[in-house]
Amino acid sequence: MSNVDEGVIKGLTVRIDRDLCVGFGDCIDLAPEVFDFDEDGVAFIKEAVDCDQIDQETFLEACSACPVDAITVLNAGGEQLAP
């Protein structure tokens, strides 16, 4: 069983594979409104995300910036948008 944090941001399904995340923090640098580190230095999706604070292009850029591709983004139709 995988260790995945999943949420819906701006109508997109976002999954962080916590086993792949090594804590580079590129996602947090680009989208601190959405992502943060837990006590283990692994990225997670914040509980109360204010979607008005980030545009979709910046959000997708943040998700795609992960150097180990730990973040996956799917649209409502299941099409993968990132990485």
A tleap script that builds the chain and sets N, CA, C and O, in Angstrom:
source leaprc.protein.ff14SB
mol = sequence {
  NMET SER ASN VAL ASP GLU GLY VAL ILE LYS
  GLY LEU THR VAL ARG ILE ASP ARG ASP LEU
  CYS VAL GLY PHE GLY ASP CYS ILE ASP LEU
  ALA PRO GLU VAL PHE ASP PHE ASP GLU ASP
  GLY VAL ALA PHE ILE LYS GLU ALA VAL ASP
  CYS ASP GLN ILE ASP GLN GLU THR PHE LEU
  GLU ALA CYS SER ALA CYS PRO VAL ASP ALA
  ILE THR VAL LEU ASN ALA GLY GLY GLU GLN
  LEU ALA CPRO
}
set mol.1.N position { 0.846 -1.195 0.000 }
set mol.1.CA position { 0.000 0.000 0.000 }
set mol.1.C position { 0.883 1.246 0.000 }
set mol.1.O position { 1.838 1.340 0.771 }
set mol.2.N position { 0.562 2.178 -0.851 }
set mol.2.CA position { 1.389 3.377 -0.958 }
set mol.2.C position { 0.981 4.416 0.075 }
set mol.2.O position { -0.130 4.398 0.605 }
set mol.3.N position { 1.888 5.298 0.338 }
set mol.3.CA position { 1.699 6.373 1.302 }
set mol.3.C position { 1.443 7.650 0.499 }
set mol.3.O position { 2.379 8.363 0.140 }
set mol.4.N position { 0.165 7.931 0.220 }
set mol.4.CA position { -0.204 9.029 -0.668 }
set mol.4.C position { -1.088 10.033 0.060 }
set mol.4.O position { -2.053 9.665 0.731 }
set mol.5.N position { -0.740 11.310 -0.086 }
set mol.5.CA position { -1.579 12.406 0.396 }
set mol.5.C position { -2.334 12.908 -0.825 }
set mol.5.O position { -1.721 13.223 -1.845 }
set mol.6.N position { -3.658 12.986 -0.732 }
set mol.6.CA position { -4.463 13.377 -1.887 }
set mol.6.C position { -5.429 14.482 -1.513 }
set mol.6.O position { -5.988 14.493 -0.417 }
set mol.7.N position { -5.620 15.416 -2.440 }
set mol.7.CA position { -6.569 16.497 -2.246 }
set mol.7.C position { -7.062 17.013 -3.582 }
set mol.7.O position { -6.550 16.637 -4.636 }
set mol.8.N position { -8.062 17.879 -3.525 }
set mol.8.CA position { -8.590 18.511 -4.733 }
set mol.8.C position { -8.335 20.002 -4.611 }
set mol.8.O position { -8.798 20.651 -3.673 }
set mol.9.N position { -7.599 20.533 -5.565 }
set mol.9.CA position { -7.230 21.948 -5.590 }
set mol.9.C position { -7.633 22.495 -6.951 }
set mol.9.O position { -7.216 21.974 -7.986 }
set mol.10.N position { -8.440 23.542 -6.945 }
set mol.10.CA position { -8.875 24.184 -8.182 }
set mol.10.C position { -9.507 23.181 -9.142 }
set mol.10.O position { -9.342 23.290 -10.357 }
set mol.11.N position { -10.236 22.199 -8.593 }
set mol.11.CA position { -10.907 21.205 -9.407 }
set mol.11.C position { -10.006 20.094 -9.924 }
set mol.11.O position { -10.451 19.246 -10.697 }
set mol.12.N position { -8.745 20.086 -9.507 }
set mol.12.CA position { -7.781 19.091 -9.958 }
set mol.12.C position { -7.418 18.166 -8.795 }
set mol.12.O position { -7.258 18.620 -7.662 }
set mol.13.N position { -7.290 16.887 -9.077 }
set mol.13.CA position { -6.873 15.932 -8.053 }
set mol.13.C position { -5.354 15.949 -7.961 }
set mol.13.O position { -4.656 15.764 -8.958 }
set mol.14.N position { -4.858 16.174 -6.754 }
set mol.14.CA position { -3.426 16.268 -6.513 }
set mol.14.C position { -3.027 15.126 -5.587 }
set mol.14.O position { -3.648 14.905 -4.548 }
set mol.15.N position { -1.982 14.407 -5.980 }
set mol.15.CA position { -1.481 13.305 -5.154 }
set mol.15.C position { 0.005 13.501 -4.908 }
set mol.15.O position { 0.776 13.738 -5.838 }
set mol.16.N position { 0.395 13.401 -3.653 }
set mol.16.CA position { 1.811 13.411 -3.301 }
set mol.16.C position { 2.165 12.009 -2.826 }
set mol.16.O position { 1.616 11.519 -1.839 }
set mol.17.N position { 3.081 11.372 -3.531 }
set mol.17.CA position { 3.594 10.081 -3.090 }
set mol.17.C position { 4.636 10.371 -2.022 }
set mol.17.O position { 5.768 10.747 -2.326 }
set mol.18.N position { 4.244 10.194 -0.780 }
set mol.18.CA position { 5.100 10.563 0.355 }
set mol.18.C position { 6.330 9.659 0.466 }
set mol.18.O position { 7.305 10.022 1.123 }
set mol.19.N position { 6.290 8.489 -0.171 }
set mol.19.CA position { 7.466 7.622 -0.178 }
set mol.19.C position { 8.520 8.129 -1.166 }
set mol.19.O position { 9.710 7.868 -0.993 }
set mol.20.N position { 8.084 8.852 -2.200 }
set mol.20.CA position { 9.014 9.412 -3.187 }
set mol.20.C position { 9.573 10.764 -2.762 }
set mol.20.O position { 10.708 11.102 -3.099 }
set mol.21.N position { 8.777 11.540 -2.020 }
set mol.21.CA position { 9.189 12.895 -1.638 }
set mol.21.C position { 10.440 12.845 -0.767 }
set mol.21.O position { 10.507 12.113 0.220 }
set mol.22.N position { 11.432 13.651 -1.164 }
set mol.22.CA position { 12.678 13.725 -0.397 }
set mol.22.C position { 12.900 15.119 0.188 }
set mol.22.O position { 13.970 15.410 0.722 }
set mol.23.N position { 11.889 15.974 0.086 }
set mol.23.CA position { 11.936 17.256 0.767 }
set mol.23.C position { 12.743 18.353 0.107 }
set mol.23.O position { 13.303 19.198 0.805 }
set mol.24.N position { 12.822 18.368 -1.211 }
set mol.24.CA position { 13.511 19.468 -1.886 }
set mol.24.C position { 12.800 20.798 -1.627 }
set mol.24.O position { 13.450 21.829 -1.453 }
set mol.25.N position { 11.478 20.774 -1.602 }
set mol.25.CA position { 10.705 21.975 -1.283 }
set mol.25.C position { 10.388 22.874 -2.451 }
set mol.25.O position { 9.897 23.986 -2.250 }
set mol.26.N position { 10.653 22.429 -3.676 }
set mol.26.CA position { 10.348 23.269 -4.839 }
set mol.26.C position { 8.857 23.580 -4.905 }
set mol.26.O position { 8.473 24.691 -5.269 }
set mol.27.N position { 8.019 22.615 -4.558 }
set mol.27.CA position { 6.564 22.839 -4.580 }
set mol.27.C position { 6.176 23.918 -3.560 }
set mol.27.O position { 5.306 24.748 -3.825 }
set mol.28.N position { 6.816 23.898 -2.422 }
set mol.28.CA position { 6.512 24.875 -1.372 }
set mol.28.C position { 7.009 26.257 -1.772 }
set mol.28.O position { 6.339 27.258 -1.516 }
set mol.29.N position { 8.176 26.317 -2.396 }
set mol.29.CA position { 8.708 27.609 -2.856 }
set mol.29.C position { 7.752 28.283 -3.835 }
set mol.29.O position { 7.565 29.499 -3.788 }
set mol.30.N position { 7.143 27.487 -4.729 }
set mol.30.CA position { 6.282 28.033 -5.765 }
set mol.30.C position { 4.819 28.171 -5.341 }
set mol.30.O position { 4.100 29.020 -5.866 }
set mol.31.N position { 4.377 27.339 -4.393 }
set mol.31.CA position { 2.971 27.372 -3.972 }
set mol.31.C position { 2.846 27.160 -2.460 }
set mol.31.O position { 2.289 26.155 -2.019 }
set mol.32.N position { 3.362 28.101 -1.671 }
set mol.32.CA position { 3.284 27.956 -0.210 }
set mol.32.C position { 1.850 27.989 0.315 }
set mol.32.O position { 1.591 27.597 1.453 }
set mol.33.N position { 0.923 28.458 -0.517 }
set mol.33.CA position { -0.492 28.473 -0.135 }
set mol.33.C position { -1.075 27.059 -0.114 }
set mol.33.O position { -2.072 26.798 0.559 }
set mol.34.N position { -0.439 26.148 -0.861 }
set mol.34.CA position { -0.969 24.795 -1.044 }
set mol.34.C position { -0.161 23.746 -0.278 }
set mol.34.O position { -0.729 22.855 0.352 }
set mol.35.N position { 1.167 23.861 -0.338 }
set mol.35.CA position { 2.035 22.812 0.202 }
set mol.35.C position { 2.816 23.296 1.422 }
set mol.35.O position { 3.076 24.487 1.594 }
set mol.36.N position { 3.180 22.324 2.265 }
set mol.36.CA position { 4.046 22.583 3.416 }
set mol.36.C position { 4.769 21.287 3.745 }
set mol.36.O position { 4.454 20.234 3.191 }
set mol.37.N position { 5.747 21.367 4.658 }
set mol.37.CA position { 6.458 20.193 5.150 }
set mol.37.C position { 5.847 19.728 6.456 }
set mol.37.O position { 5.406 20.541 7.268 }
set mol.38.N position { 5.823 18.422 6.657 }
set mol.38.CA position { 5.426 17.891 7.954 }
set mol.38.C position { 6.675 17.770 8.828 }
set mol.38.O position { 7.758 18.209 8.439 }
set mol.39.N position { 6.516 17.174 10.008 }
set mol.39.CA position { 7.637 17.067 10.944 }
set mol.39.C position { 8.758 16.164 10.434 }
set mol.39.O position { 9.872 16.208 10.955 }
set mol.40.N position { 8.472 15.341 9.415 }
set mol.40.CA position { 9.493 14.474 8.831 }
set mol.40.C position { 10.176 15.098 7.618 }
set mol.40.O position { 11.040 14.472 7.005 }
set mol.41.N position { 9.793 16.336 7.266 }
set mol.41.CA position { 10.384 17.000 6.109 }
set mol.41.C position { 9.815 16.517 4.787 }
set mol.41.O position { 10.461 16.634 3.746 }
set mol.42.N position { 8.601 15.973 4.829 }
set mol.42.CA position { 7.925 15.479 3.633 }
set mol.42.C position { 6.775 16.432 3.315 }
set mol.42.O position { 6.056 16.873 4.212 }
set mol.43.N position { 6.611 16.740 2.040 }
set mol.43.CA position { 5.559 17.673 1.626 }
set mol.43.C position { 4.179 17.072 1.826 }
set mol.43.O position { 3.977 15.866 1.689 }
set mol.44.N position { 3.237 17.942 2.151 }
set mol.44.CA position { 1.839 17.541 2.240 }
set mol.44.C position { 0.977 18.688 1.741 }
set mol.44.O position { 1.439 19.823 1.624 }
set mol.45.N position { -0.294 18.377 1.446 }
set mol.45.CA position { -1.260 19.376 0.996 }
set mol.45.C position { -1.922 19.965 2.226 }
set mol.45.O position { -2.448 19.231 3.062 }
set mol.46.N position { -1.900 21.268 2.340 }
set mol.46.CA position { -2.503 21.934 3.492 }
set mol.46.C position { -4.002 21.658 3.549 }
set mol.46.O position { -4.652 21.482 2.518 }
set mol.47.N position { -4.534 21.622 4.749 }
set mol.47.CA position { -5.964 21.354 4.961 }
set mol.47.C position { -6.856 22.441 4.370 }
set mol.47.O position { -7.766 22.145 3.596 }
set mol.48.N position { -6.601 23.679 4.727 }
set mol.48.CA position { -7.457 24.792 4.305 }
set mol.48.C position { -6.734 25.606 3.233 }
set mol.48.O position { -6.083 26.607 3.535 }
set mol.49.N position { -6.853 25.174 1.998 }
set mol.49.CA position { -6.198 25.867 0.888 }
set mol.49.C position { -7.152 26.923 0.345 }
set mol.49.O position { -8.293 26.629 -0.011 }
set mol.50.N position { -6.659 28.163 0.288 }
set mol.50.CA position { -7.432 29.249 -0.304 }
set mol.50.C position { -7.098 29.285 -1.796 }
set mol.50.O position { -6.094 29.868 -2.206 }
set mol.51.N position { -7.938 28.667 -2.583 }
set mol.51.CA position { -7.675 28.544 -4.018 }
set mol.51.C position { -7.635 29.877 -4.745 }
set mol.51.O position { -7.113 29.957 -5.857 }
set mol.52.N position { -8.175 30.918 -4.140 }
set mol.52.CA position { -8.131 32.239 -4.766 }
set mol.52.C position { -6.735 32.851 -4.687 }
set mol.52.O position { -6.442 33.819 -5.389 }
set mol.53.N position { -5.880 32.297 -3.844 }
set mol.53.CA position { -4.550 32.860 -3.641 }
set mol.53.C position { -3.518 32.385 -4.663 }
set mol.53.O position { -2.393 32.884 -4.683 }
set mol.54.N position { -3.891 31.428 -5.510 }
set mol.54.CA position { -2.939 30.909 -6.493 }
set mol.54.C position { -3.662 30.650 -7.813 }
set mol.54.O position { -4.789 30.155 -7.830 }
set mol.55.N position { -2.998 30.992 -8.915 }
set mol.55.CA position { -3.614 30.722 -10.208 }
set mol.55.C position { -3.220 29.313 -10.658 }
set mol.55.O position { -2.236 28.747 -10.182 }
set mol.56.N position { -3.998 28.769 -11.571 }
set mol.56.CA position { -3.807 27.377 -11.984 }
set mol.56.C position { -2.443 27.156 -12.631 }
set mol.56.O position { -1.821 26.116 -12.411 }
set mol.57.N position { -1.973 28.105 -13.416 }
set mol.57.CA position { -0.677 27.957 -14.085 }
set mol.57.C position { 0.453 27.844 -13.061 }
set mol.57.O position { 1.321 26.981 -13.192 }
set mol.58.N position { 0.447 28.697 -12.057 }
set mol.58.CA position { 1.467 28.652 -11.005 }
set mol.58.C position { 1.358 27.353 -10.218 }
set mol.58.O position { 2.369 26.740 -9.873 }
set mol.59.N position { 0.129 26.939 -9.938 }
set mol.59.CA position { -0.097 25.704 -9.212 }
set mol.59.C position { 0.477 24.512 -9.971 }
set mol.59.O position { 1.174 23.683 -9.386 }
set mol.60.N position { 0.189 24.418 -11.269 }
set mol.60.CA position { 0.710 23.314 -12.075 }
set mol.60.C position { 2.232 23.377 -12.184 }
set mol.60.O position { 2.896 22.341 -12.199 }
set mol.61.N position { 2.782 24.573 -12.259 }
set mol.61.CA position { 4.236 24.739 -12.291 }
set mol.61.C position { 4.846 24.204 -11.001 }
set mol.61.O position { 5.870 23.521 -11.034 }
set mol.62.N position { 4.221 24.510 -9.866 }
set mol.62.CA position { 4.713 24.030 -8.572 }
set mol.62.C position { 4.687 22.509 -8.508 }
set mol.62.O position { 5.618 21.886 -7.997 }
set mol.63.N position { 3.629 21.922 -9.021 }
set mol.63.CA position { 3.504 20.459 -9.010 }
set mol.63.C position { 4.518 19.805 -9.939 }
set mol.63.O position { 5.056 18.743 -9.626 }
set mol.64.N position { 4.777 20.427 -11.064 }
set mol.64.CA position { 5.727 19.887 -12.035 }
set mol.64.C position { 7.173 20.115 -11.629 }
set mol.64.O position { 8.073 19.474 -12.171 }
set mol.65.N position { 7.410 21.011 -10.690 }
set mol.65.CA position { 8.776 21.360 -10.286 }
set mol.65.C position { 9.441 20.279 -9.440 }
set mol.65.O position { 10.656 20.316 -9.244 }
set mol.66.N position { 8.682 19.335 -8.943 }
set mol.66.CA position { 9.242 18.284 -8.091 }
set mol.66.C position { 10.304 17.497 -8.860 }
set mol.66.O position { 9.993 16.884 -9.881 }
set mol.67.N position { 11.557 17.506 -8.383 }
set mol.67.CA position { 12.619 16.825 -9.123 }
set mol.67.C position { 12.527 15.299 -9.088 }
set mol.67.O position { 13.203 14.626 -9.866 }
set mol.68.N position { 11.704 14.745 -8.199 }
set mol.68.CA position { 11.557 13.286 -8.137 }
set mol.68.C position { 10.158 12.831 -8.569 }
set mol.68.O position { 9.791 11.670 -8.387 }
set mol.69.N position { 9.384 13.758 -9.144 }
set mol.69.CA position { 8.029 13.468 -9.646 }
set mol.69.C position { 7.131 12.812 -8.597 }
set mol.69.O position { 6.387 11.877 -8.895 }
set mol.70.N position { 7.212 13.314 -7.371 }
set mol.70.CA position { 6.382 12.788 -6.283 }
set mol.70.C position { 4.959 13.326 -6.348 }
set mol.70.O position { 4.069 12.790 -5.687 }
set mol.71.N position { 4.726 14.384 -7.140 }
set mol.71.CA position { 3.409 15.011 -7.222 }
set mol.71.C position { 2.785 14.719 -8.578 }
set mol.71.O position { 3.394 14.945 -9.623 }
set mol.72.N position { 1.563 14.214 -8.539 }
set mol.72.CA position { 0.797 13.933 -9.748 }
set mol.72.C position { -0.479 14.760 -9.714 }
set mol.72.O position { -1.120 14.871 -8.669 }
set mol.73.N position { -0.848 15.340 -10.844 }
set mol.73.CA position { -2.072 16.126 -10.946 }
set mol.73.C position { -2.927 15.556 -12.075 }
set mol.73.O position { -2.450 15.353 -13.192 }
set mol.74.N position { -4.197 15.301 -11.765 }
set mol.74.CA position { -5.150 14.790 -12.740 }
set mol.74.C position { -6.322 15.749 -12.873 }
set mol.74.O position { -6.775 16.320 -11.881 }
set mol.75.N position { -6.818 15.931 -14.096 }
set mol.75.CA position { -8.010 16.755 -14.276 }
set mol.75.C position { -9.244 15.905 -13.986 }
set mol.75.O position { -9.122 14.723 -13.667 }
set mol.76.N position { -10.419 16.495 -14.093 }
set mol.76.CA position { -11.665 15.798 -13.767 }
set mol.76.C position { -11.892 14.566 -14.622 }
set mol.76.O position { -12.577 13.635 -14.200 }
set mol.77.N position { -11.327 14.551 -15.815 }
set mol.77.CA position { -11.463 13.412 -16.711 }
set mol.77.C position { -10.423 12.323 -16.486 }
set mol.77.O position { -10.432 11.305 -17.177 }
set mol.78.N position { -9.520 12.532 -15.519 }
set mol.78.CA position { -8.489 11.546 -15.221 }
set mol.78.C position { -7.218 11.705 -16.023 }
set mol.78.O position { -6.298 10.896 -15.900 }
set mol.79.N position { -7.154 12.761 -16.863 }
set mol.79.CA position { -5.964 13.026 -17.657 }
set mol.79.C position { -4.871 13.603 -16.763 }
set mol.79.O position { -5.123 14.519 -15.979 }
set mol.80.N position { -3.660 13.068 -16.881 }
set mol.80.CA position { -2.547 13.552 -16.061 }
set mol.80.C position { -2.000 14.850 -16.631 }
set mol.80.O position { -1.603 14.908 -17.795 }
set mol.81.N position { -1.981 15.895 -15.803 }
set mol.81.CA position { -1.486 17.214 -16.218 }
set mol.81.C position { -0.076 17.475 -15.726 }
set mol.81.O position { 0.634 18.294 -16.310 }
set mol.82.N position { 0.346 16.808 -14.675 }
set mol.82.CA position { 1.694 16.957 -14.122 }
set mol.82.C position { 2.049 15.674 -13.420 }
set mol.82.O position { 1.157 15.036 -12.863 }
set mol.83.N position { 3.277 15.263 -13.411 }
set mol.83.CA position { 4.395 15.921 -14.090 }
set mol.83.C position { 4.325 15.715 -15.586 }
set mol.83.O position { 5.189 16.202 -16.317 }
savepdb mol mol.pdb
quit
